[in-house]
């Protein structure tokens, strides 16, 4: 029977650790356990290198090893003949193994011992079933491929634009994959941060919360453009709130939005959303169940994220199809001068915006709201276009991948959650209206001299 690594992939994700046998230069055998084995492709795997020990000496001396792997749910066991190729101490494979090893270490109480020094990459020369072992039948399993097909059809059929695609993706995770807790984050390249634009399954949506690139499982997945899956809880790779550190007398008050998450999450899966080879965001799922996400879930969600990246890019482009770059011309916006004025403060330090005493948003989304309110006061209009904002030099949007539609979704959802006086509503393709139900007073806090 000819086998490749795809046929025995589940053995590498087993609760039963793999054993590795090596031989010294003088012919002395050595057998020990491996903390973690990682699938690379159908012909290659990687083993965690943590210690300078006898196994390490033997591998470097003879450049071959024998791996014994067992699938924990069925007992099926295999011997894999390996040829050592190289050791990677940085990059996507290393970071993925580092994250997964942190989960294993936390689960086994070996956090202080399990420190990844490198990912030893091997070519799989041969795979043999262990004779005399009759595997048990596999228990009923979820069918990620069927879920992927249904989810892909749902996204393909979604014609409501950028925001509708975000909701369709989370609906598909819930309905077809049985994933009830998930986040969608978009990347802000200029600030090396990801921000939450949609969430599902949490008491607080966390819209507008941020995670630094390279921080936790979500940040590492985006920074390295790799899917990261952890099947046991680990504090090392939980996402953390990104604290804003500013200096100067004019710095805004400390303002953060908490990233939503399960307090008892045991399984985590972060998948990059990629278009044109560039990371645009991250799809994140978690569960209180241990070992909730397997290789097949990782593959299926990676495929779904790739489709979502293309669909979001197309939706963004569709919003910009108007050829007229001039501002939208409308009649003067009706003013309701009754009621207590709404004080809107903007801190130029980081474009943080406060509504009265409540923090709303910062960054480009904050700058957009401030610009809309300023134009409304000076020009007396309340209708705007995406193209107008994209060409506005005061917003300093990047020339490529500006994610304007994502920022407008973020702003719209934060206003819906935090304000009963301001809201954004769509009026057509690439056009929207800023609705204001109270008089507004603008106050700008200038950038500090230290900045």
WOURVEN-V223519 format. One record per run of one state. SS is the DSSP state (@ for helix, = for strand, . for the rest). FROM is the first residue (numbers start at 0). TO is the last residue. If there is no record, write none. Layout:
<<SS | FROM | TO> <SS | FROM | TO>>
This chain:
<<. | 0 | 3> <@ | 4 | 12> <. | 13 | 17> <= | 18 | 22> <. | 23 | 27> <= | 28 | 32> <. | 33 | 35> <= | 36 | 40> <. | 41 | 42> <= | 43 | 48> <. | 49 | 52> <@ | 53 | 61> <. | 62 | 62> <= | 63 | 69> <. | 70 | 75> <= | 76 | 87> <. | 88 | 90> <@ | 91 | 107> <. | 108 | 116> <= | 117 | 128> <. | 129 | 142> <@ | 143 | 156> <. | 157 | 160> <@ | 161 | 176> <. | 177 | 180> <= | 181 | 187> <@ | 188 | 190> <. | 191 | 191> <= | 192 | 199> <. | 200 | 208> <= | 209 | 211> <. | 212 | 214> <@ | 215 | 223> <. | 224 | 226> <= | 227 | 229> <. | 230 | 233> <@ | 234 | 236> <. | 237 | 265> <= | 266 | 274> <. | 275 | 276> <= | 277 | 286> <. | 287 | 293> <@ | 294 | 318> <. | 319 | 340> <= | 341 | 346> <. | 347 | 350> <= | 351 | 354> <. | 355 | 356> <= | 357 | 360> <. | 361 | 361> <@ | 362 | 378> <. | 379 | 381> <= | 382 | 384> <@ | 385 | 389> <. | 390 | 391> <@ | 392 | 394> <. | 395 | 402> <@ | 403 | 417> <. | 418 | 420> <= | 421 | 427> <. | 428 | 429> <= | 430 | 435> <. | 436 | 438> <= | 439 | 444> <. | 445 | 450>>
